[in-house]
Amino acid sequence: MSKHNVVKLWALGTTLGMLGCAHPHIAAPAPTPYQMPVPATVALDDVPNATDAPVGTQAQQLNSTVTKVTVYSDRARVTRQASTEISNESAVFAFRGLPGWVDDASVRVSASEGRIVDVRVDRSFLAKSEDAAQRTAEAQHKELTQHLAALGDELAVLEAQKNQIEAIKAFSLEKIGKDTTIGDVSVESYSDVLTFISDALRSTAKARRAVQRKIGEVTPEFQASERTLAELASLLQLEQTTVLVTLQSSRPTPSTVELTYMMPGAAWEPTHELRANTKDAESVEVLSFAVVTQTSGEDWSDAALSFSTQSSTEAVRIPELNALVLGDTHSATRVLKTKHASFTRAQQAFKGQNELWNRVHHKRSATSESFEATYQSNLEYLAVVQSKTVRIFDSLKDRGTTAHFNALAAPSVRGDGHPVRMRIGASRLKSHHKLIAVPEQSLNAARSLQMLNSTGQSLLPGKVALYQDGSFLGVTEIDFIADGEEFSVFLSVADHIKMSRKLDRKQSALVRGKRNKMQVGFIVTVENLSSEPTTFRLADRIPVSENKEIRVDRVRISDGAKPNRQGLLHWDLTLAPKERREFRVSYQVEYPALLVLEAKRRRDSAPASSSKPARRKSYRIDEQLLHLEDML
């Protein structure tokens, strides 16, 4: 046999042999394990519907809708209605598919006709391990896993084949080099070997690309199967609530059944708009809104919404005084205790299951990552609103008042935490424009609106968006304003009034001793920069001592103005165009030196800040005196 045939047979035999056993010097690579992605979204249609599985004996499904919702600072009271037929035989009806965080103790049921025999709250998991959807998902995932494993095995075989051909190539090159040295080489044999190796490499590469393409086609389906299986596994721990109602009537008759319950995951905050118009300077439009956000797990579509500042857990009772006893006493005061165990369980269920419930029931079209970001953002906003409104509404207790508002429309409120603003009040109030200048606080004179709350309802604490002739001016805030109460709102800055307030150093001095004596004088100037007369109120103040060790005297005020009992000074001025006026205020304060030293030690021991903080206006007399000393 010629050397040419020997080489061809050797190459062919080696190539075929690699299918049976590995080359002695080449190890086939192990297939790489596939990494599974994080679970994403599964459609509700793909999971068993809990309403298909009866809870209780022969319970008839009630198709209910949300008709009324009252939102509190940290929860909501939801009312559902359903219509059914009842007879003289008792029958069990079921409100199914409610979230697992319904507060059991808050459940109330009423019926327009018939008698309510029994009400019971049951809970079940949204999915079971033996459900058809679970078995189908597991079978599909197993089939796809085996398919990917087979493709991985095929890829490993092709990789081994490629390595074997590369080994043949290296051997052939070595052998041809030796044959060339001894002069025993055939051009035809060399060409055949190269053709064989090239064809084998091309064929292997083509087969590898085909297998990789199949893996790319199967992988998305495998990932979706993996996510579905993971979410179905999560649904095994996702609870739903079912309220079972037993009804009976003396005769067959239609009846409307109403279910009311409390649940966490809802909050609201009041906001306002004030719209002024220069063409009608004597009235303004005041609009009040409720901004509601909820992740309760249910959408509120076309329901009658109302909003309350009342605590949903505190009992309302007639105010009464107990005996004021000084000293030791064994008498005990009755304290009304509210059981929170039921709602605490509801809150814990809400925290643990709300995210998955929203993902399943709202059939998100976005990616899992997008849903996570949106949900977390809405949930954080809900927490901020709850914290703020709980604090604000608690402060209303000091005035012994609560307020209740109805939405003027019935917009839909999604259960994913997306905030919705709805109007709860709209009135036109008579207003009086007033300019106020307080140079000690600000060198900008303020335009304000003086009004009487004649809206027929309270105005709650919150932000007020200001508009003048349709243009947005800025945002201010108001406190609680009862119906019939006067109030004022900042409107804008009066730029044409120029002000200054400077220390008169010629009339100011500090004499230190066991008791310090501080003489202080200020020069206040105001100027009308406009071409029209301007009327405004200028305000300043002098210290008022409520400490017998601090004495204020030698008070001198220009223009004969006199301070009131609080030490406040007011000048009602009208300045002609370009007119400038000056006012002087001076006084002497005598006080113990130790009083200010204690305030200085307190200030020096405070932690230093990297940035210069805004000066905080203090109400402590020693800190006010220290501030005056610093100016001298």
C-alpha positions as CSV (number, residue, x, y, z in Angstrom):
1,M,0.0,0.0,0.0
2,S,1.3,3.5,-0.9
3,K,2.1,6.1,1.7
4,H,-0.7,8.3,0.2
5,N,-3.3,5.7,1.0
6,V,-1.8,5.0,4.4
7,V,-2.1,8.7,5.4
8,K,-5.8,8.9,4.1
9,L,-6.7,5.7,5.9
10,W,-5.0,6.8,9.1
11,A,-6.8,10.2,9.0
12,L,-10.2,8.6,8.3
13,G,-9.7,6.0,11.0
14,T,-8.7,8.5,13.6
15,T,-11.7,10.7,12.7
16,L,-14.1,7.8,13.0
17,G,-12.5,6.6,16.1
18,M,-13.1,9.7,18.0
19,L,-16.8,8.8,18.0
20,G,-16.0,5.7,20.0
21,C,-13.2,6.8,22.2
22,A,-11.3,10.0,23.0
23,H,-7.9,10.8,21.6
24,P,-5.2,9.8,24.2
25,H,-3.9,13.3,24.4
26,I,-7.1,15.3,24.1
27,A,-9.8,15.6,26.8
28,A,-13.4,16.5,25.7
29,P,-14.7,19.6,27.5
30,A,-17.5,19.2,30.0
31,P,-20.8,20.9,29.1
32,T,-21.3,24.3,30.9
33,P,-24.3,24.3,33.2
34,Y,-27.1,26.7,32.2
35,Q,-27.7,29.7,34.6
36,M,-31.4,30.4,35.4
37,P,-32.7,34.0,35.4
38,V,-34.6,35.8,38.2
39,P,-38.4,35.0,38.1
40,A,-40.5,37.7,36.3
41,T,-44.2,37.8,35.4
42,V,-46.8,35.1,34.9
43,A,-50.3,35.9,33.6
44,L,-53.2,35.4,35.9
45,D,-54.9,33.2,33.2
46,D,-52.0,30.8,33.5
47,V,-52.6,30.1,37.2
48,P,-55.6,28.5,38.8
49,N,-58.4,30.9,39.6
50,A,-59.3,30.6,43.2
51,T,-62.9,31.5,42.5
52,D,-63.2,28.2,40.6
53,A,-62.5,26.2,43.7
54,P,-65.4,26.4,46.2
55,V,-64.5,27.4,49.8
56,G,-67.1,25.9,52.1
57,T,-70.0,23.6,51.3
58,Q,-72.0,24.5,48.1
59,A,-71.2,28.2,48.3
60,Q,-72.7,30.3,45.5
61,Q,-70.3,32.8,43.9
62,L,-71.3,36.5,44.3
63,N,-70.1,38.8,41.5
64,S,-69.4,41.9,43.5
65,T,-68.1,45.4,42.6
66,V,-66.5,48.1,44.8
67,T,-69.2,50.8,45.3
68,K,-67.8,52.9,48.2
69,V,-64.4,53.5,49.7
70,T,-63.4,55.7,52.7
71,V,-59.7,56.4,52.9
72,Y,-58.0,57.1,56.2
73,S,-54.4,58.1,56.9
74,D,-53.1,54.5,56.9
75,R,-56.0,52.2,55.6
76,A,-59.2,52.1,53.7
77,R,-62.7,50.9,54.4
78,V,-64.1,49.2,51.2
79,T,-67.7,48.4,50.5
80,R,-68.7,45.8,47.9
81,Q,-72.2,45.1,46.6
82,A,-73.6,42.0,44.9
83,S,-77.1,40.9,43.8
84,T,-78.5,37.4,44.3
85,E,-81.7,35.5,44.7
86,I,-82.6,34.0,48.1
87,S,-85.4,31.7,49.2
88,N,-86.9,30.1,52.4
89,E,-84.1,27.6,52.5
90,S,-80.8,28.9,53.9
91,A,-78.0,29.2,51.3
92,V,-74.3,30.1,51.5
93,F,-73.0,32.9,49.3
94,A,-69.3,33.7,48.9
95,F,-67.4,36.9,48.2
96,R,-64.2,35.4,46.8
97,G,-60.9,36.5,45.5
98,L,-60.3,39.2,48.1
99,P,-56.7,40.0,49.2
100,G,-55.2,38.0,52.0
101,W,-54.8,41.1,54.2
102,V,-58.4,41.9,54.8
103,D,-58.9,42.8,58.5
104,D,-61.1,40.1,59.9
105,A,-62.4,42.1,62.8
106,S,-63.7,44.8,60.4
107,V,-65.9,42.6,58.2
108,R,-69.5,43.7,58.2
109,V,-72.3,42.3,56.0
110,S,-75.9,43.6,55.3
111,A,-78.7,42.5,53.1
112,S,-81.6,44.4,51.6
113,E,-83.9,41.4,51.9
114,G,-83.8,38.3,54.0
115,R,-82.1,37.4,57.2
116,I,-78.3,36.9,57.7
117,V,-77.9,33.6,59.5
118,D,-74.1,33.4,59.6
119,V,-70.9,35.3,58.4
120,R,-67.6,33.6,58.3
121,V,-64.1,34.6,57.0
122,D,-62.0,31.9,55.3
123,R,-58.5,31.9,53.8
124,S,-57.0,29.7,51.2
125,F,-53.9,29.7,49.0
126,L,-54.1,31.0,45.5
127,A,-52.6,27.9,44.1
128,K,-52.1,24.2,45.1
129,S,-49.4,21.8,44.2
130,E,-51.8,19.4,42.6
131,D,-53.4,22.0,40.3
132,A,-53.5,21.3,36.6
133,A,-51.6,24.5,35.9
134,Q,-48.8,23.5,38.3
135,R,-48.5,20.0,36.7
136,T,-48.6,21.4,33.2
137,A,-45.8,24.0,34.0
138,E,-43.7,21.3,35.6
139,A,-44.0,19.0,32.6
140,Q,-43.2,21.7,30.1
141,H,-40.2,22.8,32.1
142,K,-38.9,19.2,32.3
143,E,-39.3,18.8,28.6
144,L,-37.4,22.0,27.8
145,T,-34.7,21.1,30.3
146,Q,-34.2,17.7,28.6
147,H,-34.1,19.4,25.2
148,L,-31.5,21.9,26.3
149,A,-29.5,19.1,27.8
150,A,-29.5,17.1,24.5
151,L,-28.4,20.2,22.6
152,G,-25.6,20.7,25.2
153,D,-24.5,17.1,24.7
154,E,-24.5,17.6,20.9
155,L,-22.4,20.8,21.3
156,A,-19.9,18.9,23.5
157,V,-19.6,16.1,20.8
158,L,-18.9,18.7,18.1
159,E,-16.3,20.4,20.3
160,A,-14.5,17.0,20.8
161,Q,-14.7,16.4,17.0
162,K,-13.1,19.8,16.4
163,N,-10.3,19.1,18.8
164,Q,-9.7,15.7,17.2
165,I,-9.4,17.2,13.7
166,E,-7.0,19.8,15.1
167,A,-4.9,16.9,16.4
168,I,-4.9,15.2,13.0
169,K,-3.8,18.5,11.4
170,A,-0.9,18.8,13.8
171,F,0.1,15.2,13.2
172,S,-0.1,15.5,9.5
173,L,2.1,18.7,9.4
174,E,4.7,16.9,11.5
175,K,4.7,13.8,9.3
176,I,5.0,15.9,6.1
177,G,7.9,17.7,7.5
178,K,9.7,14.5,8.2
179,D,8.8,13.1,4.7
180,T,10.2,16.3,3.1
181,T,13.5,15.9,5.0
182,I,14.0,12.3,3.6
183,G,12.7,13.4,0.2
184,D,9.7,11.0,0.2
185,V,6.7,13.3,-0.1
186,S,3.9,13.3,-2.6
187,V,2.1,16.5,-3.6
188,E,-1.1,14.7,-4.3
189,S,-1.1,13.1,-0.8
190,Y,-0.4,16.4,0.9
191,S,-3.3,18.1,-1.0
192,D,-5.7,15.3,-0.1
193,V,-4.9,15.6,3.6
194,L,-5.4,19.4,3.5
195,T,-8.7,19.0,1.7
196,F,-9.9,16.4,4.2
197,I,-9.0,18.5,7.2
198,S,-10.5,21.7,5.7
199,D,-13.8,19.9,4.8
200,A,-14.0,18.3,8.3
201,L,-13.4,21.7,10.1
202,R,-16.1,23.4,7.9
203,S,-18.6,20.6,8.5
204,T,-18.0,20.7,12.3
205,A,-18.3,24.5,12.5
206,K,-21.5,24.4,10.5
207,A,-23.0,21.8,12.8
208,R,-21.9,23.8,15.9
209,R,-23.7,27.0,14.5
210,A,-26.8,25.0,13.9
211,V,-26.8,23.6,17.5
212,Q,-26.1,27.1,18.9
213,R,-29.0,28.5,16.9
214,K,-31.4,25.9,18.3
215,I,-30.1,26.7,21.8
216,G,-30.8,30.4,21.2
217,E,-34.4,29.5,20.0
218,V,-35.2,27.3,23.0
219,T,-33.6,29.4,25.7
220,P,-36.3,32.2,25.9
221,E,-39.0,29.5,26.1
222,F,-37.0,27.8,28.8
223,Q,-36.5,31.1,30.8
224,A,-40.3,31.8,30.6
225,S,-41.0,28.3,31.8
226,E,-38.6,28.7,34.7
227,R,-40.2,32.0,35.7
228,T,-43.7,30.6,35.4
229,L,-42.7,27.6,37.6
230,A,-41.0,30.0,40.2
231,E,-44.1,32.2,40.4
232,L,-46.4,29.2,40.7
233,A,-44.3,28.1,43.5
234,S,-44.7,31.5,45.1
235,L,-48.5,31.3,44.7
236,L,-48.5,28.3,46.9
237,Q,-47.9,30.8,49.8
238,L,-50.1,33.7,48.4
239,E,-53.4,33.9,50.4
240,Q,-56.8,35.0,49.3
241,T,-59.7,35.9,51.6
242,T,-63.3,34.5,51.1
243,V,-66.2,35.9,53.1
244,L,-69.1,33.3,53.4
245,V,-72.6,34.7,54.1
246,T,-75.5,32.4,54.9
247,L,-78.9,34.0,54.0
248,Q,-82.5,33.0,54.4
249,S,-85.8,34.5,53.6
250,S,-89.5,33.7,54.2
251,R,-90.1,33.8,50.5
252,P,-88.1,33.8,47.2
253,T,-86.9,37.3,46.6
254,P,-84.0,39.2,45.1
255,S,-81.5,40.8,47.6
256,T,-78.6,43.1,47.5
257,V,-75.8,41.9,49.7
258,E,-73.3,44.5,50.9
259,L,-69.8,43.7,52.4
260,T,-67.6,46.2,54.2
261,Y,-64.1,45.6,55.4
262,M,-60.9,47.4,56.3
263,M,-57.5,46.8,54.8
264,P,-54.0,48.4,54.9
265,G,-52.2,49.8,51.9
266,A,-54.0,53.1,51.4
267,A,-53.4,56.8,52.3
268,W,-54.3,60.3,51.3
269,E,-53.0,63.8,51.8
270,P,-54.8,67.2,51.3
271,T,-53.5,69.8,48.9
272,H,-55.0,73.1,47.7
273,E,-54.9,75.6,44.9
274,L,-55.5,79.3,45.2
275,R,-56.3,81.1,41.9
276,A,-56.3,84.9,41.9
277,N,-57.2,87.3,39.0
278,T,-56.1,90.9,38.7
279,K,-59.5,91.7,37.0
280,D,-61.3,90.6,40.2
281,A,-59.1,91.6,43.1
282,E,-61.8,91.1,45.7
283,S,-62.3,87.4,45.3
284,V,-60.2,84.3,44.8
285,E,-61.0,80.7,43.8
286,V,-59.9,78.1,46.4
287,L,-59.8,74.5,45.3
288,S,-59.1,71.6,47.6
289,F,-57.8,68.1,46.5
290,A,-57.2,64.7,48.0
291,V,-54.2,62.9,46.6
292,V,-54.8,59.2,47.2
293,T,-52.4,56.4,46.6
294,Q,-53.2,52.7,47.4
295,T,-51.6,49.3,46.9
296,S,-54.4,47.5,48.5
297,G,-54.5,44.9,45.8
298,E,-57.9,46.0,44.4
299,D,-58.7,48.6,41.7
300,W,-61.4,51.1,42.7
301,S,-63.3,51.8,39.5
302,D,-66.2,54.3,39.5
303,A,-66.6,53.9,43.3
304,A,-67.9,56.7,45.5
305,L,-64.7,57.9,47.4
306,S,-64.6,59.8,50.6
307,F,-61.7,60.9,52.8
308,S,-61.5,61.2,56.6
309,T,-59.1,62.6,59.1
310,Q,-60.5,60.5,61.9
311,S,-58.5,57.7,63.4
312,S,-60.0,54.4,62.2
313,T,-59.0,52.7,65.4
314,E,-59.9,55.2,68.2
315,A,-63.3,55.1,69.7
316,V,-65.3,58.3,69.6
317,R,-66.8,59.2,73.0
318,I,-68.3,62.2,74.8
319,P,-65.6,64.3,76.4
320,E,-65.6,64.2,80.2
321,L,-63.4,65.3,83.1
322,N,-62.0,63.0,85.8
323,A,-61.1,64.2,89.3
324,L,-57.8,66.1,89.4
325,V,-56.1,64.4,92.4
326,L,-52.8,65.8,93.8
327,G,-50.5,63.4,95.7
328,D,-50.7,59.7,96.1
329,T,-53.9,57.9,95.1
330,H,-55.0,54.4,94.6
331,S,-57.8,55.3,92.3
332,A,-57.4,54.1,88.8
333,T,-58.5,55.9,85.6
334,R,-60.3,53.8,83.0
335,V,-58.4,53.6,79.7
336,L,-60.2,52.5,76.6
337,K,-58.1,49.8,74.9
338,T,-58.5,48.9,71.3
339,K,-57.5,45.4,70.1
340,H,-55.0,45.7,67.3
341,A,-54.2,42.0,66.8
342,S,-56.5,41.6,63.8
343,F,-55.2,44.6,61.9
344,T,-51.6,43.8,62.9
345,R,-52.1,40.4,61.2
346,A,-53.5,42.2,58.1
347,Q,-50.5,44.5,58.0
348,Q,-48.0,41.6,58.2
349,A,-49.8,39.8,55.4
350,F,-49.8,43.0,53.3
351,K,-46.0,43.4,53.7
352,G,-45.3,39.8,52.8
353,Q,-47.7,39.3,49.9
354,N,-48.7,42.6,48.3
355,E,-46.0,42.8,45.7
356,L,-46.7,39.3,44.3
357,W,-50.4,39.9,44.4
358,N,-50.1,43.1,42.4
359,R,-47.8,41.4,39.8
360,V,-50.2,38.6,39.3
361,H,-53.5,40.5,39.3
362,H,-52.5,43.4,37.2
363,K,-51.0,41.4,34.3
364,R,-48.0,43.6,33.8
365,S,-46.9,44.0,30.2
366,A,-43.6,45.6,31.3
367,T,-40.5,43.6,32.2
368,S,-40.0,42.3,35.8
369,E,-37.3,44.8,36.4
370,S,-39.6,47.7,35.3
371,F,-42.4,46.4,37.5
372,E,-40.1,46.1,40.5
373,A,-38.8,49.7,40.1
374,T,-42.3,51.2,39.6
375,Y,-43.8,49.2,42.5
376,Q,-41.0,50.1,44.9
377,S,-41.2,53.8,44.0
378,N,-45.0,53.8,44.6
379,L,-44.7,51.9,47.8
380,E,-42.1,54.3,49.1
381,Y,-44.3,57.2,48.2
382,L,-47.2,55.5,50.1
383,A,-45.0,55.2,53.2
384,V,-44.1,58.9,53.0
385,V,-47.7,60.0,52.6
386,Q,-48.8,57.7,55.5
387,S,-46.2,59.0,57.8
388,K,-47.0,62.6,57.0
389,T,-50.8,62.4,57.2
390,V,-50.8,60.3,60.4
391,R,-48.8,63.1,62.0
392,I,-51.0,65.9,60.6
393,F,-54.3,64.2,61.4
394,D,-53.1,63.4,64.9
395,S,-52.4,67.2,65.4
396,L,-56.0,67.9,64.7
397,K,-56.9,66.1,67.9
398,D,-55.6,69.1,69.8
399,R,-58.4,71.1,68.3
400,G,-60.8,68.3,69.0
401,T,-61.9,68.1,65.5
402,T,-62.2,65.7,62.6
403,A,-63.1,66.3,59.0
404,H,-64.8,64.2,56.3
405,F,-64.8,64.9,52.5
406,N,-66.4,63.4,49.5
407,A,-64.8,63.2,46.1
408,L,-66.6,65.4,43.6
409,A,-66.1,62.8,40.9
410,A,-65.5,59.0,40.8
411,P,-62.2,58.4,39.0
412,S,-60.6,55.0,38.9
413,V,-57.8,54.5,41.4
414,R,-55.4,51.7,40.5
415,G,-54.2,49.3,43.2
416,D,-50.5,49.6,42.2
417,G,-49.8,52.7,44.2
418,H,-50.1,55.2,41.3
419,P,-51.2,58.5,43.0
420,V,-54.5,60.1,41.8
421,R,-55.6,63.6,42.6
422,M,-59.3,64.3,42.9
423,R,-61.2,67.4,43.9
424,I,-63.0,67.5,47.3
425,G,-63.9,71.2,47.4
426,A,-64.2,74.3,45.2
427,S,-65.3,77.8,46.5
428,R,-64.9,81.4,45.7
429,L,-64.0,83.5,48.7
430,K,-63.9,87.3,49.2
431,S,-60.4,88.5,49.6
432,H,-58.5,91.6,50.7
433,H,-55.0,92.2,49.4
434,K,-52.5,93.4,52.0
435,L,-48.8,94.2,51.9
436,I,-46.7,93.3,54.9
437,A,-43.1,94.3,55.5
438,V,-41.1,92.6,58.3
439,P,-37.4,93.5,57.6
440,E,-36.1,91.6,60.6
441,Q,-37.4,88.4,59.0
442,S,-37.1,89.2,55.3
443,L,-36.0,92.2,53.2
444,N,-38.8,91.3,50.8
445,A,-42.2,92.7,51.4
446,A,-45.0,90.1,51.0
447,R,-48.3,90.4,49.2
448,S,-50.9,88.5,51.2
449,L,-54.6,87.6,50.8
450,Q,-56.8,88.1,53.9
451,M,-59.9,85.8,53.6
452,L,-62.7,84.2,55.6
453,N,-63.3,80.5,55.2
454,S,-66.9,80.4,54.0
455,T,-66.5,77.2,52.0
456,G,-68.8,75.3,54.3
457,Q,-66.0,72.8,55.2
458,S,-62.6,72.9,56.9
459,L,-59.4,73.5,55.0
460,L,-56.9,70.9,56.1
461,P,-53.2,71.6,56.6
462,G,-51.2,71.1,53.4
463,K,-49.5,72.7,50.5
464,V,-51.2,75.5,48.5
465,A,-50.2,76.1,44.9
466,L,-50.5,79.8,44.0
467,Y,-51.7,81.1,40.6
468,Q,-52.1,84.7,39.4
469,D,-53.9,85.2,36.1
470,G,-53.3,81.5,35.3
471,S,-49.5,81.8,35.9
472,F,-48.0,79.6,38.6
473,L,-46.3,81.7,41.3
474,G,-45.1,79.1,43.8
475,V,-46.2,77.0,46.7
476,T,-47.0,78.0,50.3
477,E,-48.6,76.1,53.2
478,I,-51.6,76.6,55.5
479,D,-52.6,75.2,58.9
480,F,-56.0,73.8,59.8
481,I,-58.7,76.4,59.1
482,A,-62.1,75.8,60.4
483,D,-65.3,76.8,58.6
484,G,-65.9,80.5,59.5
485,E,-62.3,81.2,60.5
486,E,-60.3,84.1,59.1
487,F,-56.9,83.3,57.6
488,S,-54.2,84.8,55.3
489,V,-52.1,83.3,52.6
490,F,-48.8,84.5,51.1
491,L,-49.3,85.4,47.5
492,S,-46.1,86.9,46.1
493,V,-43.2,89.3,46.7
494,A,-43.7,93.1,46.4
495,D,-40.5,94.0,44.6
496,H,-41.2,97.7,44.5
497,I,-40.7,98.1,48.3
498,K,-37.1,98.3,49.2
499,M,-36.1,97.7,52.9
500,S,-33.1,97.6,55.2
501,R,-32.6,97.0,58.9
502,K,-29.1,97.9,60.2
503,L,-27.6,98.1,63.7
504,D,-27.0,101.6,64.7
505,R,-23.5,101.2,66.2
506,K,-23.4,104.8,67.5
507,Q,-26.3,104.0,69.7
508,S,-25.3,100.5,70.6
509,A,-22.9,99.3,73.3
510,L,-22.2,96.3,75.6
511,V,-20.9,96.7,79.2
512,R,-19.9,93.3,80.7
513,G,-20.0,92.5,84.3
514,K,-21.8,90.4,86.8
515,R,-24.8,91.7,85.1
516,N,-24.4,92.7,81.5
517,K,-25.9,95.9,80.1
518,M,-26.6,96.0,76.4
519,Q,-27.8,99.0,74.6
520,V,-29.1,98.2,71.1
521,G,-30.4,100.4,68.3
522,F,-31.7,99.7,64.8
523,I,-32.3,101.8,61.8
524,V,-35.2,100.6,59.6
525,T,-35.6,102.2,56.1
526,V,-38.4,101.6,53.6
527,E,-38.6,103.0,50.1
528,N,-41.3,103.0,47.4
529,L,-39.6,102.4,44.1
530,S,-42.7,102.5,42.0
531,S,-44.4,105.4,40.3
532,E,-47.7,104.8,42.3
533,P,-48.5,105.4,46.0
534,T,-48.1,102.2,48.0
535,T,-49.9,101.4,51.3
536,F,-48.5,98.6,53.5
537,R,-47.9,97.6,57.1
538,L,-44.4,97.7,58.5
539,A,-43.6,95.5,61.6
540,D,-40.7,95.3,64.0
541,R,-40.3,94.3,67.7
542,I,-38.6,94.8,71.0
543,P,-37.8,92.1,73.6
544,V,-40.4,91.3,76.2
545,S,-39.0,89.8,79.4
546,E,-40.9,87.1,81.4
547,N,-37.8,86.5,83.6
548,K,-37.4,88.6,86.7
549,E,-33.6,88.5,86.2
550,I,-33.9,90.2,82.8
551,R,-34.9,93.8,82.6
552,V,-35.8,95.7,79.4
553,D,-36.0,99.5,79.6
554,R,-35.0,102.8,77.9
555,V,-37.2,101.9,74.9
556,R,-37.2,104.6,72.2
557,I,-39.3,104.3,69.0
558,S,-39.6,107.0,66.4
559,D,-42.9,108.4,65.2
560,G,-44.4,107.8,68.7
561,A,-45.3,104.1,68.0
562,K,-45.9,102.0,71.0
563,P,-45.4,98.2,71.3
564,N,-48.2,95.9,72.3
565,R,-48.0,93.5,75.2
566,Q,-46.0,91.1,73.0
567,G,-43.5,93.7,72.1
568,L,-44.7,94.0,68.5
569,L,-44.6,97.3,66.6
570,H,-46.8,98.2,63.6
571,W,-46.8,101.2,61.3
572,D,-49.5,101.5,58.7
573,L,-47.8,103.5,56.0
574,T,-48.6,105.1,52.7
575,L,-45.5,106.1,50.7
576,A,-45.6,108.4,47.7
577,P,-43.8,107.4,44.5
578,K,-40.0,107.3,45.2
579,E,-40.5,108.3,48.8
580,R,-38.1,107.0,51.4
581,R,-38.7,106.9,55.2
582,E,-36.6,106.0,58.2
583,F,-37.5,104.5,61.6
584,R,-35.4,104.0,64.7
585,V,-35.9,101.4,67.4
586,S,-33.7,101.2,70.5
587,Y,-33.8,99.6,74.0
588,Q,-31.5,98.5,76.8
589,V,-31.4,95.0,78.2
590,E,-29.8,94.1,81.6
591,Y,-29.3,90.4,82.4
592,P,-27.0,88.0,84.3
593,A,-23.7,87.3,82.5
594,L,-24.0,83.6,83.4
595,L,-27.2,83.4,81.3
596,V,-25.5,84.0,78.1
597,L,-22.4,82.0,79.0
598,E,-24.6,78.9,79.3
599,A,-26.1,79.5,75.9
600,K,-22.5,80.0,74.4
601,R,-21.4,76.7,75.9
602,R,-24.4,75.0,74.4
603,R,-23.7,76.5,71.0
604,D,-19.9,75.6,71.1
605,S,-20.6,72.0,72.1
606,A,-23.0,71.5,69.1
607,P,-21.5,69.4,66.3
608,A,-19.9,71.4,63.5
609,S,-21.5,71.2,60.1
610,S,-19.5,71.0,56.9
611,S,-21.8,73.6,55.2
612,K,-23.0,76.9,56.7
613,P,-26.5,76.2,58.1
614,A,-29.3,78.7,57.8
615,R,-29.7,80.7,61.0
616,R,-32.4,79.1,63.1
617,K,-34.8,81.5,64.8
618,S,-34.7,80.6,68.5
619,Y,-37.4,81.3,71.0
620,R,-35.0,80.9,74.0
621,I,-34.3,84.3,75.5
622,D,-30.6,83.4,76.3
623,E,-30.0,82.5,72.7
624,Q,-31.6,85.7,71.5
625,L,-29.3,87.7,73.8
626,L,-26.3,85.8,72.6
627,H,-27.3,86.7,69.0
628,L,-27.5,90.4,69.9
629,E,-24.1,90.2,71.6
630,D,-22.6,88.7,68.4
631,M,-23.9,91.7,66.4
632,L,-22.1,94.2,68.6
